[in-house]
Amino acid sequence: MLDNLKPTILSNYQLGLEFAQQQDQNDPLSEFRNQFHIPKDKDGNPLIYMTGNSLGLQPKITKTYLVEELEDWANLGVEGHTEGKHPWLHYHEFLTDTMATIVGAKPIEVVVMNSLTANLHLMMVSFYKPTAKRYKILIEADAFPSDKYAVESQLRHHGYDEKKGLILWKARDGEELANYDDLEAIFEEQGDEIALVMIGGVNYYTGQFFDLKRITQLGHVNGCMVGFDCAHGAGNVPLKLHESGADFAIWCTYKYLNSGPGSLSGAFVHERHAHNKDLNRFTGWWSHNKETRFKMRDEFDQLPGAEGWQLSNPPILSMAAIRASLDVFKKAGFENLCKKSKHLTGYFEFLINQLNNPNIKIITPSNPKERGCQLSIQVKQADKSLHHKLTEAGVITDWREPDVIRCAPVPLYNSFQDIYYLVERLKTIL
Ligand SMILES: *Cc1c(COP(=O)(O)O)cnc(C)c1O
């Protein structure tokens, strides 16, 4: 790991290419960009890739890690489980420590398994325990659709009306960001009817990074279980999951964690539940005590900690890609990345504000503590043709109807010059 970098938070951003070039030159993390495959346009020029919040780029070492497993499989067959260079039997354990560091958890609280929405359901099997009086689920109003569908189906599964059972934490009319006073009001009115609070730790649309600890405390005081979907937080912001006190969290690894399309998900279960054998769960042989798993006894013996939620032996090729990516994070140091991220996104915000265009509004919070790297930029009177034009100009962003461009400069592989050119091209198009 690089030595902890000195904070380089600059309040004096400047216009002009020279400033961006200087920042890149002074950036001790800039060499990491070369460790990634940056997609190119048809003339071979690197694209300005701003969608690491959707699919992170491929580290160059990923191929080596995958080939290693393919070779072990070719040469060893089933023996690879125990004799492989990285034996498959306990392969998920190679991921745990770094993943725990990134999400701010203890190793016993973290496991990589399954895909994201599947894990959300598995967590709700354990932490959504509705009763006739207390059965409602609270989520943020513009939650990622998969999360909303998942909680609705849990309500139906337990025989409750999904409309009555779902409470939405909405932004006020004319505002974009959810407001904590409104959350408190919801708890005051309906706190004793809410069984589960399930919020996206960083909202995918606005980029708002919620105060996980505050929400957890509010939920717990009101007798609710609390979980977070951190798909847009993991690898992006310091989540401090343990300290938040949340009962569970889940996240995917293909966004900021650069582990490839459709890759596995991470799950966090707070230490306080690690040895609770009374929690309801769905189980499989991978939830069984490791020491006796292969004795194939009839009697189930629950594995403690987050690992105890595993069902199946995992896909090693996907895990190899995660291991490669986590090794890159370990080398860079997650704290260093967070520092650079604040600086990059601050610069981005500065350039957008300097456009002085009345049709442009950043809906992401301006407080760096309430956001990660993503800025969601509303362009009034624009339509999707703006997104097409940006794409034609070599800028890969994400468009959300009706009028929002989401851009996520990622500190591992995006540069200050990326941001400079992105804003220049946006200016030209507008
Ligand atoms: C990306 C994302 C998903 C996607 O779910 P998968 O199960 O991985 O397909 C779900 N929820 C949130 C909040 C996301 O950001």
The ligand as an SDF file (V2000), in Angstrom:
LIG
                    3D

 15 15  0  0  0  0  0  0  0  0999 V2000
  -26.9440   -2.0540   -9.5030 C   0  0  0  0  0  0  0  0  0  0  0  0
  -27.9820   -2.2130   -8.4880 C   0  0  0  0  0  0  0  0  0  0  0  0
  -28.7830   -3.3560   -8.4390 C   0  0  0  0  0  0  0  0  0  0  0  0
  -28.6560   -4.4680   -9.4610 C   0  0  0  0  0  0  0  0  0  0  0  0
  -29.0310   -5.6920   -8.9100 O   0  0  0  0  0  0  0  0  0  0  0  0
  -28.4290   -7.0820   -9.4350 P   0  0  0  0  0  0  0  0  0  0  0  0
  -29.0910   -8.0690   -8.5610 O   0  0  0  0  0  0  0  0  0  0  0  0
  -26.9330   -7.0330   -9.2530 O   0  0  0  0  0  0  0  0  0  0  0  0
  -28.7810   -7.2240  -10.8730 O   0  0  0  0  0  0  0  0  0  0  0  0
  -29.7240   -3.4430   -7.4210 C   0  0  0  0  0  0  0  0  0  0  0  0
  -29.8710   -2.4680   -6.5090 N   0  0  0  0  0  0  0  0  0  0  0  0
  -29.1060   -1.3410   -6.5310 C   0  0  0  0  0  0  0  0  0  0  0  0
  -29.2830   -0.2880   -5.4840 C   0  0  0  0  0  0  0  0  0  0  0  0
  -28.1460   -1.1860   -7.5180 C   0  0  0  0  0  0  0  0  0  0  0  0
  -27.4180   -0.0750   -7.5530 O   0  0  0  0  0  0  0  0  0  0  0  0
  1  2  1  0
  2  3  1  0
  2 14  2  0
  3  4  1  0
  3 10  2  0
  4  5  1  0
  5  6  1  0
  6  7  2  0
  6  8  1  0
  6  9  1  0
 10 11  1  0
 11 12  2  0
 12 13  1  0
 12 14  1  0
 14 15  1  0
M  END
$$$$
